[in-house]
Amino acid sequence: LSAVDEMYEAKVKRAESNGNILRYIASMEFVDGLPRLNVSMEEVKRNSPLGSLKGTLNKIVVKSEYYAPHYAIEAPGAGSEITAGNLRRNLLYLLDGRKYLI
């Protein structure tokens, strides 16, 4: 895992040296009438709609020919404690022969 840590540390430093920040970004576009989805970690400008997020905030930025330049929907996420609890509950639910409902 240390090699992975080093790789991400280098990405963070590169982004910071460019005055940017890393964000996980999911995108969708239509190609030949079919949706194409992509999720990746990307370097974005700190003052951009996604780069300016703080804490557990999530944001959807919609770019279309109807709204120039874009519109955004922003709302708080669950945070790490609630998310971890939900993941734990979901994993326990998947266990065969579980004794307790959580």
N, C-alpha and C positions, 0 to 999 in steps of 0.2 A: 503493500500500500504506500510505502514511502515514495516510490517512483510516481504514483498517481498524485500524491500530495505535492511533489516537486513540480509536476506538470501544471497543476492548477495554480500553484504559487507563482510560476512564471507567467501564466496568463493574466493573473491579477496584477502583477507588477507591470506587464506590458500595457495593460489597459490604463493603469494609473499614470504611467509615463506619457501616455497619449491624452491625459486629461479625461479619460472615460471610465466606465464601470461595466462589470459583467452582469448580464441578466439572462435568465432562462426565458426563451421566447418561442412561443408556438405560433405558427402562421398557416394560413390556408389561402390558396389561390385556385382558380379554376383553369384547367388546361384541357382543351378540347371538350368542354362541357362537364368534365369530371373534377371533383375536388382533389387537390394535392396538399397533403399535410406535412409539416416539418416541425420538429422540436429540436432546438439546439441552444447552447450557451453562446451568446453573442456579445461583442463589445459595442456599447452604445454611448452616446454623449450623455454626460451627467445631467444636462438641462433638457434632455428630450423627454417626451411623455413617459417612456418606460424607465429611463435613467434617473428620473426625479422621484421614483417611488421610495418610500421609507417604511421601515418596520414590516408588518405583515400585510401591507396593502397589495392588492392585486388590481390589474388594469387591463381592460380590453381596448385596443385602439382599432377603430374601423376606418379603413381607407377605401374610398369608392369614388366613382365619377360624380356622384351626387353631392357629396360633402367635401368641400375643399377647405383646408388641406386634409382634415380628418375629424372624427369625433371620438370621444373616449368615455368609458364607463369605469368608475373606480369604486372599490369597496374593500373593507378590511377582510383579510383571510382569517382562518381559525387560529393561527399561531402554532408554534411547535408543540406545546403541551397538549392541546386539543387534538391536533393532527396525529401525534404519536399515540394518544389514547384510542383514537378511532382506528388506526392501523392495527394496534394490538387487539382490539375487539374483533376486527374483521378477520385477522389471522386465527384467533382462537375459535371463531365461529366455523372456520374451515377444517379444524381438527376433527378427524373421525372419532366417534365415541366420546365426545366431550361430555363432562359431567355437569357443568354449570352453564347456564345462559348468562351472558354478560351484556 
